[in-house]
C-alpha cells in the first residue's frame, strides 16, 4: 500500500517538475521578449503566477518533503526487527 502511494506521489511530482520547468522557461523567454520589445506573454505569465504557478511550486516542495519522509519511514520500518 505504501509503495503504491509512493509511486503515485512520485509520478505526480514528475509531471509537476516538468510543468514548473516549462513555466520557468516561459518566464525567461518572456522577460527577454520584454527587453527586445517583442510581446511574448509576460503579462499573461504574471497574471497566472498566483493562481497557477505558485501553487505548483508549493505542491512540488511539499510533495518532495512528503516523498522523502515516506521513503525514510518505509526504509526504517523494513530495516527494524520487531
C-alpha positions in Angstrom: 0.0 0.0 0.0 2.8 2.4 0.9 4.6 1.5 -2.3 1.5 2.4 -4.4 1.1 5.7 -2.7 4.8 6.5 -3.0 4.7 5.6 -6.7 1.6 7.8 -7.2 3.3 10.8 -5.4 6.5 10.3 -7.5 4.6 10.2 -10.8 2.6 13.4 -9.9 5.8 15.1 -8.8 7.5 14.2 -12.1 4.7 15.8 -14.1 4.8 18.8 -11.7 8.5 19.2 -12.2 8.2 19.4 -15.9 5.3 21.9 -15.6 7.4 24.1 -13.3 10.4 23.9 -15.6 8.3 24.9 -18.6 6.8 27.8 -16.8 10.3 29.0 -15.8 11.4 28.7 -19.4 8.3 30.7 -20.5 9.2 33.3 -17.9 12.7 33.6 -19.1 11.7 33.9 -22.8 9.0 36.4 -21.9 11.5 38.6 -20.0 13.9 38.6 -22.9 11.0 39.5 -25.2 10.0 42.4 -23.0 13.5 43.9 -23.3 13.6 43.4 -27.0 10.0 44.8 -27.4 8.5 41.6 -28.6 5.3 40.6 -26.8 5.8 37.0 -25.6 3.3 36.9 -22.8 4.9 38.3 -19.8 1.7 40.0 -18.6 -0.1 36.7 -19.0 2.6 34.9 -17.1 2.3 37.5 -14.3 -1.5 37.1 -14.2 -1.0 33.3 -13.9 1.7 33.5 -11.2 -0.6 33.4 -8.1 -3.4 31.1 -9.2 -1.3 28.6 -11.1 2.5 28.7 -10.8 2.8 29.5 -7.1 0.6 26.5 -6.0 2.5 24.2 -8.5 5.8 25.2 -6.9 4.3 24.7 -3.4 3.0 21.3 -4.3 6.4 20.4 -5.7 8.2 21.4 -2.5 5.6 19.7 -0.2 5.5 16.6 -2.3 9.2 16.3 -2.3 9.2 16.5 1.5 6.4 14.0 1.7 8.1 11.6 -0.7 11.3 11.8 1.3 9.5 11.3 4.6 7.6 8.2 3.2 10.9 6.8 1.8 12.7 7.3 5.1 10.0 5.8 7.2 9.4 2.8 5.0 13.2 2.1 4.9 13.4 2.3 8.6 10.4 0.0 9.1 11.8 -2.5 6.7 15.2 -2.5 8.5 13.8 -2.7 12.0 13.4 -6.1 13.6 10.4 -6.4 15.9 
